[in-house]
Amino acid sequence: MENPFKFGTIVDGSYFTDRVEEQEKVKQVISSENHLILISPRRFGKTSLVQKVMKSLERPVFQLNLQLVTDTEDFAAHLLKLVLRKYPMERLKHLISHFRFIPTISTNPMTDGIELSFQPSVDSFVLLEDVFILIDKIGERGEKPVVVLDEFQEIKALDKNLDKKMRSILQLHSHVNYVFLGSQESMMEEIFEKKKSPFYHFGYLMKLDKIPYDDFLVFLKKGFCELGEKTEVENVSREILAFTRCHPYYTQQLAFQVWTLWLQKGYMDTLVADASLLLTQVHDMDYERLWATFNRTDKKVLIGLNMNLGSPTSLSFLRNQGIESSSTAFSSLKRLSKLGYVIKNDVYEMDDPFFAQWIMKHR
């Protein structure tokens, strides 16, 4: 039998879990003249959701993660490569001839990849503007593209004025939809919700939450149904969700490991506990190195979160953990949230339940 659970890559088909309402909302926005801003913690499935909708619409998609981009010229080069991979050069030759700085384009025979180079000392934003105009021109010809910019909050690190310049050209485009994905909620809200920001209210803002418990439970039970009795499947599925708190990525990861153990050894009451311990042990060295990078307050906050002491800024939490003040705890939470180790839904919690288990195991 094939393991029905998948993690670590974009999921689709039978691996994709629910998100029916979210799919419909994304489809409505992208099928209109509007743009979409999608915010959620890392590994919540933003990319999988967008790509699933794109497949149903059968439109050209150019997706770029800005964490992989080093500067504005690199941004332009990566985006142009995406376009050239999707369309033959003969089709775009006329459009590229209108670039103010014509790039040198070649094919690497070893990798079959596209190589780009620009003249030295050119205005890098002009390059980027020409690429965005090219994509809009493609849309004029009938195939309305979608440009997906992942981890868009990184734009602040590329060039301090890049957001202003980008807004000035993107607002003129009517033959392309833009989707901005971000995992740092505070920074994304500053870009799209702050009145003084160039991208203020540029598109429809949507926040992606965890998959609802009941929907995830149905998905897990379906995946395990061929391995055991109905009661066993029910118990295992509920144990997994209790451990992962419905985090999409870690639920799929733990379910994958539980399914493997169940197939190999048969049903045991300790299936979920054994699988979670195994995954924690696999990352033992990584967690040990990571723990060494935290300062004392960060460690106290993480330990307190795992002890369920309530709000990290409450008086009881501060006293129990020996933290000086609520402002100190808040600064730590802000830092840990920015790095992705802590997420906030109704309450603050650790993103990685296996790292949380590792901390408590070593305590």
Secondary structure, DSSP 8 states (H G I E B T S, - for coil): -------SS---GGGS---HHHHHHHHHHHTTT--EEEE--TTSSHHHHHHHHHHHHT--EEEEEGGG--SHHHHHHHHHHHHHHHS-HHHHHHHHTT-SS--EEEEETTTTEEEEE--TT--HHHHHHHHHHHHHHHHHTT---EEEEETGGGHHHH-TTHHHHHHHHHTT--S-EEEEEES-HHHHHHHHH-TTSTTTT-SEEEE-----HHHHHHHHHHHHTTTS-HHHHHHHHHHHHHHHTT-HHHHHHHHHHHHHHHHHH---TTHHHHHHHHHHHHTHHHHHHHHHTS-HHHHHHHHHHHTT-S-TTSHHHHHHHT-S-HHHHHHHHHHHHHHTSEEESSSEEES-HHHHHHHHHT-
